[in-house]
Amino acid sequence: MKPASDIISRPILTEKASGLAEANKYVFEILPGADRVQVKAAIEANFKVTVTKVNILIRKGKVRRSRLGGGSIYTETPSRRAIVTLKKGDVISLA
């Protein structure tokens, strides 16, 4: 099993994620091979909170056009995100 610091890449700090934080849910980018049990253990180890639920989603990479390569088209790499619900009263300070 990988260390907890390797499973969580970074927190996602967007408007939608900030809205979820009010409902005690936090969004993190995770490794492609991580499952719910590993994410739960990593969050609990890193932030000393109790996780009640983990939802994992895959965000497709956007299609982009390169200005330098003669307008060539490429796709960004897809990313995996975990929406983590915490026990009532637990808080993670990300800022």
N, CA, C and O atoms as a printed pandas DataFrame, in Angstrom:
     atom_number atom_name residue_name chain_id  residue_number  x_coord  y_coord  z_coord
0              1         N          MET        A               1    0.846   -1.183    0.000
1              2        CA          MET        A               1    0.000    0.000    0.000
2              3         C          MET        A               1    0.886    1.238    0.000
3              4         O          MET        A               1    1.897    1.291    0.700
4              5         N          LYS        A               2    0.499    2.225   -0.786
5              6        CA          LYS        A               2    1.288    3.445   -0.893
6              7         C          LYS        A               2    1.092    4.330    0.331
7              8         O          LYS        A               2    0.063    4.240    1.000
8              9         N          PRO        A               3    2.067    5.184    0.632
9             10        CA          PRO        A               3    1.897    6.121    1.749
10            11         C          PRO        A               3    0.751    7.094    1.486
11            12         O          PRO        A               3    0.402    7.369    0.338
12            13         N          ALA        A               4    0.178    7.605    2.565
13            14        CA          ALA        A               4   -0.986    8.489    2.455
14            15         C          ALA        A               4   -0.670    9.756    1.670
15            16         O          ALA        A               4   -1.532   10.282    0.965
16            17         N          SER        A               5    0.551   10.245    1.787
17            18        CA          SER        A               5    0.903   11.487    1.088
18            19         C          SER        A               5    1.001   11.282   -0.421
19            20         O          SER        A               5    0.889   12.248   -1.176
20            21         N          ASP        A               6    1.208   10.042   -0.881
21            22        CA          ASP        A               6    1.288    9.773   -2.310
22            23         C          ASP        A               6   -0.082    9.597   -2.954
23            24         O          ASP        A               6   -0.218    9.821   -4.157
24            25         N          ILE        A               7   -1.089    9.209   -2.202
25            26        CA          ILE        A               7   -2.422    8.953   -2.760
26            27         C          ILE        A               7   -3.132   10.254   -3.086
27            28         O          ILE        A               7   -3.811   10.345   -4.109
28            29         N          ILE        A               8   -2.987   11.263   -2.236
29            30        CA          ILE        A               8   -3.652   12.552   -2.447
30            31         C          ILE        A               8   -2.679   13.484   -3.158
31            32         O          ILE        A               8   -1.615   13.804   -2.627
32            33         N          SER        A               9   -3.051   13.924   -4.375
33            34        CA          SER        A               9   -2.175   14.816   -5.127
34            35         C          SER        A               9   -2.287   16.252   -4.632
35            36         O          SER        A               9   -1.287   16.887   -4.298
36            37         N          ARG        A              10   -3.532   16.761   -4.588
37            38        CA          ARG        A              10   -3.740   18.147   -4.163
38            39         C          ARG        A              10   -5.214   18.370   -3.890
39            40         O          ARG        A              10   -6.051   17.638   -4.418
40            41         N          PRO        A              11   -5.556   19.369   -3.075
41            42        CA          PRO        A              11   -6.967   19.722   -2.909
42            43         C          PRO        A              11   -7.439   20.554   -4.102
43            44         O          PRO        A              11   -6.651   21.275   -4.713
44            45         N          ILE        A              12   -8.706   20.453   -4.423
45            46        CA          ILE        A              12   -9.304   21.231   -5.501
46            47         C          ILE        A              12   -9.978   22.444   -4.864
47            48         O          ILE        A              12  -10.885   22.296   -4.045
48            49         N          LEU        A              13   -9.536   23.636   -5.240
49            50        CA          LEU        A              13  -10.062   24.876   -4.660
50            51         C          LEU        A              13  -10.785   25.671   -5.744
51            52         O          LEU        A              13  -10.215   26.594   -6.327
52            53         N          THR        A              14  -12.031   25.316   -6.010
53            54        CA          THR        A              14  -12.858   26.014   -6.985
54            55         C          THR        A              14  -14.112   26.525   -6.280
55            56         O          THR        A              14  -14.322   26.250   -5.099
56            57         N          GLU        A              15  -14.940   27.268   -7.007
57            58        CA          GLU        A              15  -16.174   27.774   -6.418
58            59         C          GLU        A              15  -17.105   26.637   -6.028
59            60         O          GLU        A              15  -17.717   26.662   -4.961
60            61         N          LYS        A              16  -17.207   25.646   -6.896
61            62        CA          LYS        A              16  -18.083   24.514   -6.600
62            63         C          LYS        A              16  -17.566   23.733   -5.399
63            64         O          LYS        A              16  -18.358   23.300   -4.562
64            65         N          ALA        A              17  -16.258   23.547   -5.298
65            66        CA          ALA        A              17  -15.681   22.840   -4.169
66            67         C          ALA        A              17  -15.862   23.639   -2.875
67            68         O          ALA        A              17  -16.059   23.053   -1.810
68            69         N          SER        A              18  -15.798   24.959   -2.959
69            70        CA          SER        A              18  -16.023   25.793   -1.774
70            71         C          SER        A              18  -17.462   25.685   -1.302
71            72         O          SER        A              18  -17.728   25.702   -0.101
72            73         N          GLY        A              19  -18.386   25.575   -2.241
73            74        CA          GLY        A              19  -19.788   25.372   -1.879
74            75         C          GLY        A              19  -20.012   24.040   -1.201
75            76         O          GLY        A              19  -20.824   23.935   -0.281
76            77         N          LEU        A              20  -19.294   23.014   -1.648
77            78        CA          LEU        A              20  -19.404   21.699   -1.011
78            79         C          LEU        A              20  -18.809   21.705    0.386
79            80         O          LEU        A              20  -19.256   20.949    1.249
80            81         N          ALA        A              21  -17.805   22.550    0.626
81            82        CA          ALA        A              21  -17.166   22.610    1.943
82            83         C          ALA        A              21  -18.158   23.065    3.012
83            84         O          ALA        A              21  -18.021   22.699    4.179
84            85         N          GLU        A              22  -19.147   23.855    2.624
85            86        CA          GLU        A              22  -20.177   24.274    3.577
86            87         C          GLU        A              22  -21.033   23.093    4.010
87            88         O          GLU        A              22  -21.593   23.100    5.106
88            89         N          ALA        A              23  -21.138   22.072    3.150
89            90        CA          ALA        A              23  -21.890   20.858    3.471
90            91         C          ALA        A              23  -20.978   19.779    4.051
91            92         O          ALA        A              23  -21.355   18.608    4.092
92            93         N          ASN        A              24  -19.791   20.162    4.495
93            94        CA          ASN        A              24  -18.806   19.260    5.108
94            95         C          ASN        A              24  -18.267   18.227    4.116
95            96         O          ASN        A              24  -17.971   17.093    4.493
96            97         N          LYS        A              25  -18.141   18.632    2.827
97            98        CA          LYS        A              25  -17.560   17.778    1.793
98            99         C          LYS        A              25  -16.359   18.498    1.196
99           100         O          LYS        A              25  -16.405   19.704    0.954
100          101         N          TYR        A              26  -15.288   17.756    0.960
101          102        CA          TYR        A              26  -14.057   18.328    0.429
102          103         C          TYR        A              26  -13.620   17.538   -0.794
103          104         O          TYR        A              26  -13.831   16.327   -0.864
104          105         N          VAL        A              27  -13.005   18.225   -1.766
105          106        CA          VAL        A              27  -12.629   17.612   -3.037
106          107         C          VAL        A              27  -11.109   17.570   -3.143
107          108         O          VAL        A              27  -10.432   18.567   -2.894
108          109         N          PHE        A              28  -10.577   16.400   -3.518
109          110        CA          PHE        A              28   -9.143   16.201   -3.674
110          111         C          PHE        A              28   -8.867   15.508   -5.001
111          112         O          PHE        A              28   -9.665   14.689   -5.460
112          113         N          GLU        A              29   -7.733   15.839   -5.616
113          114        CA          GLU        A              29   -7.274   15.081   -6.773
114          115         C          GLU        A              29   -6.448   13.919   -6.245
115          116         O          GLU        A              29   -5.612   14.095   -5.359
116          117         N          ILE        A              30   -6.688   12.715   -6.799
117          118        CA          ILE        A              30   -6.041   11.512   -6.278
118          119         C          ILE        A              30   -5.309   10.780   -7.401
119          120         O          ILE        A              30   -5.460   11.115   -8.576
120          121         N          LEU        A              31   -4.525    9.790   -7.028
121          122        CA          LEU        A              31   -3.807    8.970   -7.993
122          123         C          LEU        A              31   -4.781    8.146   -8.829
123          124         O          LEU        A              31   -5.862    7.804   -8.349
124          125         N          PRO        A              32   -4.422    7.822  -10.068
125          126        CA          PRO        A              32   -5.335    7.040  -10.925
126          127         C          PRO        A              32   -5.679    5.663  -10.374
127          128         O          PRO        A              32   -6.779    5.178  -10.639
128          129         N          GLY        A              33   -4.810    5.016   -9.633
129          130        CA          GLY        A              33   -5.086    3.664   -9.160
130          131         C          GLY        A              33   -5.663    3.574   -7.765
131          132         O          GLY        A              33   -5.872    2.467   -7.269
132          133         N          ALA        A              34   -5.930    4.692   -7.112
133          134        CA          ALA        A              34   -6.383    4.678   -5.718
134          135         C          ALA        A              34   -7.865    4.308   -5.635
135          136         O          ALA        A              34   -8.661    4.706   -6.485
136          137         N          ASP        A              35   -8.228    3.537   -4.592
137          138        CA          ASP        A              35   -9.626    3.190   -4.392
138          139         C          ASP        A              35  -10.158    3.909   -3.145
139          140         O          ASP        A              35   -9.432    4.653   -2.487
140          141         N          ARG        A              36  -11.431    3.672   -2.837
141          142        CA          ARG        A              36  -12.094    4.390   -1.741
142          143         C          ARG        A              36  -11.432    4.129   -0.384
143          144         O          ARG        A              36  -11.284    5.045    0.425
144          145         N          VAL        A              37  -11.045    2.900   -0.143
145          146        CA          VAL        A              37  -10.450    2.538    1.153
146          147         C          VAL        A              37   -9.112    3.256    1.334
147          148         O          VAL        A              37   -8.819    3.759    2.418
148          149         N          GLN        A              38   -8.306    3.303    0.283
149          150        CA          GLN        A              38   -7.015    3.987    0.366
150          151         C          GLN        A              38   -7.199    5.494    0.554
151          152         O          GLN        A              38   -6.467    6.115    1.325
152          153         N          VAL        A              39   -8.171    6.085   -0.146
153          154        CA          VAL        A              39   -8.425    7.526   -0.018
154          155         C          VAL        A              39   -8.895    7.842    1.403
155          156         O          VAL        A              39   -8.443    8.816    2.006
156          157         N          LYS        A              40   -9.793    7.029    1.931
157          158        CA          LYS        A              40  -10.296    7.247    3.292
158          159         C          LYS        A              40   -9.158    7.176    4.306
159          160         O          LYS        A              40   -9.067    8.028    5.190
160          161         N          ALA        A              41   -8.295    6.176    4.189
161          162        CA          ALA        A              41   -7.172    6.034    5.112
162          163         C          ALA        A              41   -6.196    7.199    4.982
163          164         O          ALA        A              41   -5.655    7.664    5.986
164          165         N          ALA        A              42   -5.963    7.678    3.754
165          166        CA          ALA        A              42   -5.033    8.787    3.536
166          167         C          ALA        A              42   -5.561   10.091    4.139
167          168         O          ALA        A              42   -4.811   10.832    4.775
168          169         N          ILE        A              43   -6.838   10.367    3.939
169          170        CA          ILE        A              43   -7.435   11.599    4.489
170          171         C          ILE        A              43   -7.413   11.550    6.014
171          172         O          ILE        A              43   -7.065   12.536    6.663
172          173         N          GLU        A              44   -7.780   10.417    6.581
173          174        CA          GLU        A              44   -7.792   10.311    8.041
174          175         C          GLU        A              44   -6.391   10.417    8.631
175          176         O          GLU        A              44   -6.217   10.963    9.720
176          177         N          ALA        A              45   -5.395    9.902    7.924
177          178        CA          ALA        A              45   -4.024    9.975    8.423
178          179         C          ALA        A              45   -3.437   11.380    8.290
179          180         O          ALA        A              45   -2.741   11.849    9.191
180          181         N          ASN        A              46   -3.713   12.052    7.176
181          182        CA          ASN        A              46   -3.124   13.374    6.932
182          183         C          ASN        A              46   -3.784   14.483    7.737
183          184         O          ASN        A              46   -3.098   15.375    8.236
184          185         N          PHE        A              47   -5.108   14.440    7.871
185          186        CA          PHE        A              47   -5.824   15.577    8.456
186          187         C          PHE        A              47   -6.427   15.286    9.830
187          188         O          PHE        A              47   -7.022   16.182   10.428
188          189         N          LYS        A              48   -6.294   14.068   10.346
189          190        CA          LYS        A              48   -6.802   13.692   11.677
190          191         C          LYS        A              48   -8.295   13.985   11.810
191          192         O          LYS        A              48   -8.724   14.611   12.779
192          193         N          VAL        A              49   -9.090   13.527   10.828
193          194        CA          VAL        A              49  -10.541   13.678   10.830
194          195         C          VAL        A              49  -11.169   12.305   10.600
195          196         O          VAL        A              49  -10.472   11.340   10.284
196          197         N          THR        A              50  -12.490   12.225   10.760
197          198        CA          THR        A              50  -13.214   10.978   10.520
198          199         C          THR        A              50  -13.999   11.098    9.223
199          200         O          THR        A              50  -14.838   11.988    9.083
200          201         N          VAL        A              51  -13.732   10.209    8.276
201          202        CA          VAL        A              51  -14.400   10.215    6.968
202          203         C          VAL        A              51  -15.586    9.269    7.026
203          204         O          VAL        A              51  -15.457    8.125    7.460
204          205         N          THR        A              52  -16.766    9.759    6.578
205          206        CA          THR        A              52  -17.958    8.915    6.566
206          207         C          THR        A              52  -18.265    8.380    5.175
207          208         O          THR        A              52  -18.873    7.316    5.050
208          209         N          LYS        A              53  -17.854    9.101    4.112
209          210        CA          LYS        A              53  -18.196    8.671    2.758
210          211         C          LYS        A              53  -17.154    9.188    1.773
211          212         O          LYS        A              53  -16.629   10.289    1.943
212          213         N          VAL        A              54  -16.853    8.391    0.737
213          214        CA          VAL        A              54  -15.917    8.789   -0.315
214          215         C          VAL        A              54  -16.562    8.506   -1.667
215          216         O          VAL        A              54  -16.938    7.369   -1.949
216          217         N          ASN        A              55  -16.692    9.527   -2.501
217          218        CA          ASN        A              55  -17.165    9.367   -3.874
218          219         C          ASN        A              55  -16.008    9.687   -4.803
219          220         O          ASN        A              55  -15.337   10.705   -4.637
220          221         N          ILE        A              56  -15.770    8.818   -5.784
221          222        CA          ILE        A              56  -14.676    9.022   -6.739
222          223         C          ILE        A              56  -15.258    9.262   -8.116
223          224         O          ILE        A              56  -16.167    8.554   -8.548
224          225         N          LEU        A              57  -14.726   10.274   -8.810
225          226        CA          LEU        A              57  -15.172   10.566  -10.170
226          227         C          LEU        A              57  -13.963   10.785  -11.057
227          228         O          LEU        A              57  -12.883   11.143  -10.589
228          229         N          ILE        A              58  -14.167   10.562  -12.350
229          230        CA          ILE        A              58  -13.112   10.758  -13.329
230          231         C          ILE        A              58  -13.474   11.974  -14.168
231          232         O          ILE        A              58  -14.542   12.018  -14.778
232          233         N          ARG        A              59  -12.593   12.953  -14.199
233          234        CA          ARG        A              59  -12.792   14.163  -14.987
234          235         C          ARG        A              59  -12.047   13.986  -16.301
235          236         O          ARG        A              59  -10.825   13.835  -16.314
236          237         N          LYS        A              60  -12.785   14.005  -17.406
237          238        CA          LYS        A              60  -12.160   13.836  -18.707
238          239         C          LYS        A              60  -11.264   15.025  -19.020
239          240         O          LYS        A              60  -11.529   16.143  -18.581
240          241         N          GLY        A              61  -10.200   14.779  -19.783
241          242        CA          GLY        A              61   -9.319   15.861  -20.202
242          243         C          GLY        A              61   -9.957   16.687  -21.301
243          244         O          GLY        A              61  -10.615   16.142  -22.187
244          245         N          LYS        A              62   -9.770   17.977  -21.253
245          246        CA          LYS        A              62  -10.343   18.864  -22.255
246          247         C          LYS        A              62   -9.556   18.785  -23.556
247          248         O          LYS        A              62   -8.352   18.526  -23.550
248          249         N          VAL        A              63  -10.242   19.010  -24.665
249          250        CA          VAL        A              63   -9.591   19.056  -25.973
250          251         C          VAL        A              63   -9.107   20.477  -26.194
251          252         O          VAL        A              63   -9.880   21.425  -26.055
252          253         N          ARG        A              64   -7.842   20.634  -26.534
253          254        CA          ARG        A              64   -7.229   21.954  -26.702
254          255         C          ARG        A              64   -6.591   22.065  -28.080
255          256         O          ARG        A              64   -6.328   21.060  -28.741
256          257         N          ARG        A              65   -6.350   23.292  -28.497
257          258        CA          ARG        A              65   -5.615   23.556  -29.726
258          259         C          ARG        A              65   -4.329   24.277  -29.383
259          260         O          ARG        A              65   -4.326   25.214  -28.584
260          261         N          SER        A              66   -3.255   23.846  -29.978
261          262        CA          SER        A              66   -1.955   24.441  -29.727
262          263         C          SER        A              66   -1.732   25.607  -30.680
263          264         O          SER        A              66   -1.975   25.489  -31.881
264          265         N          ARG        A              67   -1.277   26.716  -30.152
265          266        CA          ARG        A              67   -0.974   27.869  -31.008
266          267         C          ARG        A              67    0.372   27.694  -31.692
267          268         O          ARG        A              67    0.594   28.228  -32.778
268          269         N          LEU        A              68    1.264   26.955  -31.065
269          270        CA          LEU        A              68    2.620   26.841  -31.587
270          271         C          LEU        A              68    2.770   25.737  -32.632
271          272         O          LEU        A              68    3.598   25.860  -33.534
272          273         N          GLY        A              69    2.001   24.677  -32.531
273          274        CA          GLY        A              69    2.170   23.531  -33.414
274          275         C          GLY        A              69    1.327   23.607  -34.666
275          276         O          GLY        A              69    0.914   22.568  -35.181
276          277         N          GLY        A              70    1.056   24.786  -35.171
277          278        CA          GLY        A              70    0.254   24.910  -36.372
278          279         C          GLY        A              70   -1.215   24.601  -36.138
279          280         O          GLY        A              70   -1.910   24.162  -37.055
280          281         N          GLY        A              71   -1.689   24.824  -34.934
281          282        CA          GLY        A              71   -3.093   24.570  -34.625
282          283         C          GLY        A              71   -3.388   23.110  -34.367
283          284         O          GLY        A              71   -4.535   22.684  -34.506
284          285         N          SER        A              72   -2.397   22.338  -34.000
285          286        CA          SER        A              72   -2.625   20.917  -33.746
286          287         C          SER        A              72   -3.511   20.736  -32.510
287          288         O          SER        A              72   -3.491   21.553  -31.590
288          289         N          ILE        A              73   -4.269   19.674  -32.511
289          290        CA          ILE        A              73   -5.225   19.399  -31.440
290          291         C          ILE        A              73   -4.642   18.344  -30.515
291          292         O          ILE        A              73   -4.078   17.349  -30.969
292          293         N          TYR        A              74   -4.784   18.568  -29.204
293          294        CA          TYR        A              74   -4.350   17.583  -28.227
294          295         C          TYR        A              74   -5.363   17.536  -27.097
295          296         O          TYR        A              74   -6.173   18.448  -26.934
296          297         N          THR        A              75   -5.308   16.472  -26.324
297          298        CA          THR        A              75   -6.222   16.289  -25.208
298          299         C          THR        A              75   -5.428   16.296  -23.906
299          300         O          THR        A              75   -4.404   15.623  -23.788
300          301         N          GLU        A              76   -5.909   17.061  -22.938
301          302        CA          GLU        A              76   -5.284   17.060  -21.620
302          303         C          GLU        A              76   -5.498   15.694  -20.969
303          304         O          GLU        A              76   -6.429   14.971  -21.321
304          305         N          THR        A              77   -4.648   15.355  -20.035
305          306        CA          THR        A              77   -4.783   14.063  -19.363
306          307         C          THR        A              77   -5.993   14.089  -18.420
307          308         O          THR        A              77   -6.237   15.102  -17.764
308          309         N          PRO        A              78   -6.746   12.997  -18.347
309          310        CA          PRO        A              78   -7.871   12.948  -17.412
310          311         C          PRO        A              78   -7.372   12.876  -15.971
311          312         O          PRO        A              78   -6.250   12.435  -15.719
312          313         N          SER        A              79   -8.196   13.304  -15.039
313          314        CA          SER        A              79   -7.806   13.266  -13.629
314          315         C          SER        A              79   -8.905   12.600  -12.816
315          316         O          SER        A              79  -10.074   12.607  -13.200
316          317         N          ARG        A              80   -8.510   12.027  -11.690
317          318        CA          ARG        A              80   -9.467   11.415  -10.776
318          319         C          ARG        A              80   -9.612   12.315   -9.566
319          320         O          ARG        A              80   -8.634   12.848   -9.042
320          321         N          ARG        A              81  -10.855   12.472   -9.134
321          322        CA          ARG        A              81  -11.136   13.308   -7.979
322          323         C          ARG        A              81  -11.943   12.522   -6.970
323          324         O          ARG        A              81  -12.722   11.638   -7.327
324          325         N          ALA        A              82  -11.749   12.848   -5.720
325          326        CA          ALA        A              82  -12.501   12.215   -4.637
326          327         C          ALA        A              82  -13.238   13.298   -3.864
327          328         O          ALA        A              82  -12.642   14.281   -3.426
328          329         N          ILE        A              83  -14.539   13.104   -3.703
329          330        CA          ILE        A              83  -15.338   13.984   -2.857
330          331         C          ILE        A              83  -15.492   13.255   -1.521
331          332         O          ILE        A              83  -16.105   12.190   -1.449
332          333         N          VAL        A              84  -14.931   13.844   -0.476
333          334        CA          VAL        A              84  -14.855   13.203    0.839
334          335         C          VAL        A              84  -15.833   13.893    1.778
335          336         O          VAL        A              84  -15.780   15.111    1.953
336          337         N          THR        A              85  -16.724   13.118    2.380
337          338        CA          THR        A              85  -17.665   13.639    3.363
338          339         C          THR        A              85  -17.132   13.318    4.753
339          340         O          THR        A              85  -16.771   12.178    5.046
340          341         N          LEU        A              86  -17.087   14.340    5.603
341          342        CA          LEU        A              86  -16.547   14.178    6.955
342          343         C          LEU        A              86  -17.664   14.064    7.982
343          344         O          LEU        A              86  -18.810   14.436    7.728
344          345         N          LYS        A              87  -17.301   13.540    9.149
345          346        CA          LYS        A              87  -18.235   13.454   10.270
346          347         C          LYS        A              87  -18.619   14.866   10.700
347          348         O          LYS        A              87  -17.810   15.792   10.624
348          349         N          LYS        A              88  -19.840   15.017   11.144
349          350        CA          LYS        A              88  -20.322   16.330   11.564
350          351         C          LYS        A              88  -19.428   16.888   12.670
351          352         O          LYS        A              88  -19.180   16.224   13.676
352          353         N          GLY        A              89  -18.949   18.118   12.470
353          354        CA          GLY        A              89  -18.076   18.757   13.447
354          355         C          GLY        A              89  -16.621   18.751   13.052
355          356         O          GLY        A              89  -15.846   19.555   13.570
356          357         N          ASP        A              90  -16.215   17.857   12.135
357          358        CA          ASP        A              90  -14.832   17.835   11.658
358          359         C          ASP        A              90  -14.646   18.836   10.524
359          360         O          ASP        A              90  -15.534   19.015    9.690
360          361         N          VAL        A              91  -13.476   19.492   10.500
361          362        CA          VAL        A              91  -13.188   20.521    9.495
362          363         C          VAL        A              91  -11.761   20.335    9.005
363          364         O          VAL        A              91  -10.862   20.011    9.781
364          365         N          ILE        A              92  -11.563   20.545    7.704
365          366        CA          ILE        A              92  -10.215   20.558    7.116
366          367         C          ILE        A              92   -9.959   21.989    6.661
367          368         O          ILE        A              92  -10.751   22.546    5.900
368          369         N          SER        A              93   -8.862   22.592    7.117
369          370        CA          SER        A              93   -8.519   23.942    6.680
370          371         C          SER        A              93   -7.541   23.827    5.503
371          372         O          SER        A              93   -6.398   23.405    5.680
372          373         N          LEU        A              94   -7.992   24.200    4.316
373          374        CA          LEU        A              94   -7.187   24.068    3.108
374          375         C          LEU        A              94   -6.466   25.351    2.729
375          376         O          LEU        A              94   -5.478   25.306    1.996
376          377         N          ALA        A              95   -6.932   26.472    3.204
377          378        CA          ALA        A              95   -6.329   27.746    2.820
378          379         C          ALA        A              95   -5.243   28.182    3.768
379          380         O          ALA        A              95   -4.642   29.238    3.574
